[in-house]
Amino acid sequence: MNKDQVKGLTKEATGEVKEQVGKALGDTELRVKGHAKEFEGKAQKKLGDMKEVAREDMDDIERNPSNNQS
């Protein structure tokens, strides 16, 4: 797991909590801010996922360079 995946999951969880607290308190601003933070976290986690796939692909190429020639 890379830092973008970890940070993304943290933001996503924090945003979900804020959103739920905002709903419980009837605080629309907190709910919206929480939802935005959750979305930001999901986007950052996806970035981390893509970086992880790219890193794994590069590792495969480095381990087996003859299998990846055109």
ZIBEL-V736732 format. One record per residue. N is the residue number from 0. RES is the residue in one small letter. NEAR is the number of other ideal C-beta (glycine too) atoms within 8 Angstrom. D_LAST is the distance of its C-alpha to the last C-alpha in whole Angstrom. Layout:
((N & RES & NEAR & D_LAST) (N & RES & NEAR & D_LAST))
//
This chain:
((0 & m & 5 & 31) (1 & n & 9 & 30) (2 & k & 6 & 33) (3 & d & 11 & 32) (4 & q & 12 & 32) (5 & v & 10 & 36) (6 & k & 11 & 37) (7 & g & 16 & 36) (8 & l & 10 & 38) (9 & t & 9 & 41) (10 & k & 13 & 41) (11 & e & 13 & 41) (12 & a & 9 & 44) (13 & t & 12 & 46) (14 & g & 16 & 46) (15 & e & 10 & 46) (16 & v & 9 & 49) (17 & k & 13 & 51) (18 & e & 13 & 50) (19 & q & 9 & 52) (20 & v & 11 & 55) (21 & g & 16 & 55) (22 & k & 8 & 56) (23 & a & 6 & 58) (24 & l & 7 & 60) (25 & g & 6 & 60) (26 & d & 8 & 58) (27 & t & 7 & 56) (28 & e & 7 & 55) (29 & l & 12 & 53) (30 & r & 12 & 52) (31 & v & 9 & 50) (32 & k & 10 & 49) (33 & g & 17 & 48) (34 & h & 10 & 46) (35 & a & 9 & 44) (36 & k & 13 & 43) (37 & e & 14 & 42) (38 & f & 9 & 40) (39 & e & 10 & 38) (40 & g & 17 & 38) (41 & k & 10 & 36) (42 & a & 9 & 34) (43 & q & 12 & 33) (44 & k & 13 & 32) (45 & k & 9 & 30) (46 & l & 10 & 28) (47 & g & 16 & 28) (48 & d & 9 & 27) (49 & m & 8 & 24) (50 & k & 10 & 24) (51 & e & 11 & 24) (52 & v & 8 & 21) (53 & a & 8 & 19) (54 & r & 9 & 20) (55 & e & 8 & 19) (56 & d & 8 & 16) (57 & m & 8 & 16) (58 & d & 8 & 18) (59 & d & 9 & 15) (60 & i & 9 & 12) (61 & e & 6 & 15) (62 & r & 6 & 16) (63 & n & 7 & 13) (64 & p & 8 & 11) (65 & s & 5 & 9) (66 & n & 5 & 9) (67 & n & 7 & 7) (68 & q & 5 & 4) (69 & s & 1 & 0))
//
